[in-house]
């Protein structure tokens, strides 16, 4: 398999609860490499742009409020089948449907406050990495 990159984010709920270290440890234990990492507090404009695909959905205002409520940890993960492996490590969007060892089951509380985010495809990963990092930290990763 070829090496690929994916975007990963630790959401405000997991950051506030002090789970960053446990999530990073799980990523490293899975064999994925963290190639970029930044703690940031999203502005409403940044969150709106990042989640623009959901703008027409009824949950969008609550999503924006949540995602700007505290810092997030933005990451670029790299490895063989990184997108698939990160999504498996996260578990389903709804933590109540995730296997007990999945990050969302361990650290999430509901479908919005589910601790982590991950790109769902190669195009999405490229877009999300570019959006959140704007080329910073990524020299030599292309």
N, C-alpha and C positions, 0 to 999 in steps of 0.2 A: 504494500500500500504506500501511496505517496504521502509525504508530510503536508499537512494543511494547517491553516490558522482559523480560529474562530474568536468571536467576541464573547466575553463573559462579564457579568456585572453582579456584584453583591449589593443587594438593594438596601434602602434605608432601615428597614426593620431588622435585618440581620446585623448591620453595622451597629445600630443603637443597642442591640442585645449583646454585643461583644462576641459575635461568632466569626469574625473575619479570620482569625487564626485557624480555627477548626476547618473552615471552608478551604482556605489556602492549603492546609495540610492534606485535606482530602484530594484536592487537585494534584498536588505533588505525589501523593501515594498512588494515584491512578496512572502515573507515568506521563501525564501531560506536562509540558514545560510552560512556565509563565514567562512570556517574552516582553511584556510591558504591563505596568501596574501603576494606577494613579488613584489617589483618594480625591474626590471632587464633590462639590455641592452643586447640583444642577439648578440652573435658573429656570423659571417658567418657560422662557423661550427655548432653551436647550431641550427640556423635557418634551415640549410640544413638538419640536422638530424630530426628536428621536422616535416618538410614538405617533407620528403623523398618520400612519396607516390606520389608527384607531380613532381618528378625530370625529367621525360621525357616529361612533358607538356611544350608547348611553352611559357607560362607565368611564368615559374619557375624563370628565372633570375630576372625579375622585382619583383616577390614576395620576393625573398631573399633581394634585394636592399631595398624594403619597410620595411620589418620586421627587418632589422638591422639599419634603419635610425634614430631610437630613442628608448627610453625606452618603455617597455610594463609592464602591471600589470598582473602577473600570479596569479590565484586563484583556490582553491578547494571549490566548492559549495556542500552543503549537504541538503537533504530534501527528502520528498516523491516525487517520479517521477522527481528527479532533472534534469535528462538529457532532458526529454520532456519539462519541465517547463522552463529551461534556453533557449532551442532552440526556444520556443514560444516567450519568452521575447526578444530575439535577432531579430527574424524575418528572412525572406529569405536572402540568401547570397547577392543578388542584392538589394540594398536599395530602388531602384525605384519600386520594386515589394512588398515591405513591407507595412504593415498597418501603419498609421501615428504614432501610439503610440509605435511601435517597436523601439528598440534601434538603429538598423541599419538605419531605416528611419529617426530617429531624429539626429543621429550623423555621419552616413556614407555618403560618396559621390559617390562611385562607387563599383564595384564588388570586388576590391582588398582593397581599403580604406573604409572598411565597419565597422570600429570601434571596433568590438568584434569578438571573436572566441569561439566556444563551441564544445565539443566532440559530436559525432553523435551516439554513442552506448556504451554499458558497457565496451566492450573490449578496444575500443578507449580511453575511459575515464581513464581506469586503466593504459594504455600505456602512455598517455599524462601526467597524474599526476606523474607517476614514472619518465618520461623523464625530466620534468621541475623541480620537487622538489627532486628527488632522495632519497626519504624517509624522507627528512627534514620536520619538522612541522607536521608530520602525525601520531605521536605516539597516540595510542588510537582510531584511526579512522577506523581501519580495522574491 
